Amino acid sequence: MPIYKFKCDSCGYEFTVIRKISDDGEVECENCESNLTNKMLARSSFTLKGSGWYKDGYTNKSEEKN
């Protein structure tokens, strides 16, 4: 399930919530219990590192020698 980051408009508190994509409805603030929350955009922590994720892993080794 995705992790979403929210910010409360009433108190400014930022918190994370694990929810299904199909979940609808308002999210209640953990700090002041207000329903005035907005979903924030956050950077993903998913990165591809190492060889094999660009052209290194998708070329045929025998074609490189020719």
C-alpha positions as CSV (number, residue, x, y, z in Angstrom):
1,M,0.0,0.0,0.0
2,P,1.2,3.5,-0.8
3,I,2.4,5.9,1.9
4,Y,0.9,9.4,1.6
5,K,2.1,12.6,3.3
6,F,-0.5,15.1,4.5
7,K,-0.4,18.6,6.0
8,C,-3.1,20.0,8.2
9,D,-4.4,23.5,7.2
10,S,-5.6,24.2,10.8
11,C,-2.4,23.5,12.8
12,G,0.3,23.0,10.2
13,Y,1.1,19.5,11.4
14,E,2.6,17.1,8.8
15,F,2.0,13.4,9.0
16,T,2.1,10.2,6.9
17,V,-0.7,7.8,6.3
18,I,-0.7,4.3,4.7
19,R,-3.8,4.0,2.6
20,K,-5.1,2.0,-0.3
21,I,-5.3,3.8,-3.6
22,S,-9.0,3.0,-3.7
23,D,-9.6,4.6,-0.3
24,D,-11.7,7.8,-0.6
25,G,-12.8,10.3,2.0
26,E,-11.2,12.9,4.2
27,V,-8.1,12.3,6.3
28,E,-8.3,13.4,9.9
29,C,-5.3,15.3,11.4
30,E,-3.5,13.2,14.0
31,N,-2.7,16.3,16.0
32,C,-5.9,18.4,16.2
33,E,-8.4,16.0,14.6
34,S,-9.4,18.5,11.9
35,N,-10.6,17.4,8.5
36,L,-8.9,20.2,6.8
37,T,-5.9,18.2,5.4
38,N,-4.2,18.4,2.0
39,K,-2.1,15.6,0.4
40,M,1.4,16.8,-0.2
41,L,3.8,15.7,-3.0
42,A,6.8,13.9,-1.8
43,R,9.9,12.5,-3.4
44,S,10.1,8.8,-3.9
45,S,12.8,6.9,-2.2
46,F,12.9,4.3,-5.0
47,T,16.2,4.4,-6.9
48,L,17.9,2.0,-9.4
49,K,21.6,1.7,-8.7
50,G,24.3,-0.4,-10.1
51,S,24.9,-1.8,-13.6
52,G,22.2,-3.4,-15.6
53,W,19.6,-0.8,-15.4
54,Y,20.5,1.3,-18.4
55,K,22.2,0.1,-21.5
56,D,24.6,-2.3,-19.7
57,G,22.0,-4.9,-19.0
58,Y,20.1,-4.8,-22.3
59,T,22.9,-5.3,-24.8
60,N,24.0,-8.6,-26.1
61,K,27.6,-9.3,-25.0
62,S,28.4,-11.0,-28.3
63,E,27.3,-7.9,-30.3
64,E,29.6,-5.6,-28.4
65,K,32.7,-7.5,-29.4
66,N,32.0,-7.2,-33.2
